[in-house]
Each structure stands twice: as structure tokens, then as C-alpha cells.
Amino acid sequence: MENTLRNSGLRRPWEIFRDDSGMGTVEIILIIVVLITLVLIFKSKIQVTVNKIVDKVDENAMEIAE
């Protein structure tokens, strides 16, 4: 009976919880969700910081060009 279940692709219910073949995908999805959430929470602060950096680069580029 056990070999028949394994060969047919069916598993015992407790074997589903032992199988960790999909854990990599779940972990990557969770990391992406956390990163997107952080970006949404700190969106305005990120924009201000990026704008300051771009302004400094523009200033330095103008100084070099002169």
C-alpha cells in the first residue's frame, strides 16, 4: 500500500510538512514583500535622500566643468 501511494504521487498528510523543497521560493517571496513594504513606508525619505545626492552630483559636475 505504501509503495502504491508513493508511486501514484500521493503522500501521507504529515509528509507534506516535512517536505521543504519549496522553501527557497517562499523565502524569496517574503523578502520581496518586506522590501516593497519598507520602500512604501519610507518612500518620502528615500526621495529626499536621492534628491540631495543628485543635487550634490550636479553641483560637483558643474565645478568640474568650469
C-alpha beads as a LAMMPS data file, in Angstrom:
LAMMPS data file: protein, C-alpha beads

66 atoms
65 bonds

1 atom types
1 bond types

-500.0 500.0 xlo xhi
-500.0 500.0 ylo yhi
-500.0 500.0 zlo zhi

Masses

1 110.0

Atoms # bond

1 1 1 0.000 0.000 0.000
2 1 1 2.801 2.415 0.929
3 1 1 4.637 1.869 -2.366
4 1 1 1.373 2.344 -4.251
5 1 1 0.816 5.738 -2.563
6 1 1 4.353 6.899 -3.308
7 1 1 4.225 5.786 -6.930
8 1 1 0.882 7.484 -7.528
9 1 1 2.189 10.820 -6.226
10 1 1 0.016 10.746 -3.106
11 1 1 1.656 11.241 0.254
12 1 1 0.599 10.846 3.807
13 1 1 -0.635 14.115 5.314
14 1 1 2.303 14.502 7.743
15 1 1 4.836 14.054 4.927
16 1 1 3.687 17.345 3.392
17 1 1 5.074 19.250 6.382
18 1 1 8.446 17.503 6.179
19 1 1 8.931 18.401 2.519
20 1 1 10.933 21.635 2.260
21 1 1 11.515 21.703 -1.488
22 1 1 9.529 24.920 -1.932
23 1 1 11.105 26.801 0.970
24 1 1 13.510 28.762 -1.226
25 1 1 10.680 30.230 -3.251
26 1 1 8.678 31.140 -0.153
27 1 1 11.683 32.827 1.428
28 1 1 12.393 34.881 -1.694
29 1 1 8.761 35.988 -1.926
30 1 1 8.778 37.020 1.746
31 1 1 11.986 39.018 1.280
32 1 1 10.498 40.798 -1.745
33 1 1 7.312 41.606 0.192
34 1 1 9.330 43.018 3.105
35 1 1 11.465 45.150 0.770
36 1 1 8.425 46.537 -1.055
37 1 1 6.756 47.324 2.271
38 1 1 9.855 49.160 3.511
39 1 1 10.065 51.177 0.304
40 1 1 6.398 52.161 0.604
41 1 1 6.796 53.153 4.255
42 1 1 9.942 55.238 3.703
43 1 1 9.125 56.477 0.190
44 1 1 9.262 60.190 1.011
45 1 1 12.519 59.877 2.993
46 1 1 14.087 57.889 0.160
47 1 1 13.042 60.546 -2.358
48 1 1 14.523 63.353 -0.238
49 1 1 17.800 61.490 0.182
50 1 1 18.068 60.652 -3.517
51 1 1 17.293 64.261 -4.458
52 1 1 20.052 65.514 -2.123
53 1 1 22.534 63.083 -3.666
54 1 1 21.575 64.078 -7.210
55 1 1 21.865 67.775 -6.326
56 1 1 25.373 67.231 -4.900
57 1 1 26.413 65.318 -8.015
58 1 1 25.092 68.152 -10.194
59 1 1 26.999 70.735 -8.133
60 1 1 30.220 68.755 -8.326
61 1 1 29.766 68.187 -12.053
62 1 1 29.324 71.929 -12.599
63 1 1 32.515 72.641 -10.618
64 1 1 34.455 70.143 -12.695
65 1 1 33.056 71.534 -15.941
66 1 1 34.159 75.093 -15.078

Bonds

1 1 1 2
2 1 2 3
3 1 3 4
4 1 4 5
5 1 5 6
6 1 6 7
7 1 7 8
8 1 8 9
9 1 9 10
10 1 10 11
11 1 11 12
12 1 12 13
13 1 13 14
14 1 14 15
15 1 15 16
16 1 16 17
17 1 17 18
18 1 18 19
19 1 19 20
20 1 20 21
21 1 21 22
22 1 22 23
23 1 23 24
24 1 24 25
25 1 25 26
26 1 26 27
27 1 27 28
28 1 28 29
29 1 29 30
30 1 30 31
31 1 31 32
32 1 32 33
33 1 33 34
34 1 34 35
35 1 35 36
36 1 36 37
37 1 37 38
38 1 38 39
39 1 39 40
40 1 40 41
41 1 41 42
42 1 42 43
43 1 43 44
44 1 44 45
45 1 45 46
46 1 46 47
47 1 47 48
48 1 48 49
49 1 49 50
50 1 50 51
51 1 51 52
52 1 52 53
53 1 53 54
54 1 54 55
55 1 55 56
56 1 56 57
57 1 57 58
58 1 58 59
59 1 59 60
60 1 60 61
61 1 61 62
62 1 62 63
63 1 63 64
64 1 64 65
65 1 65 66
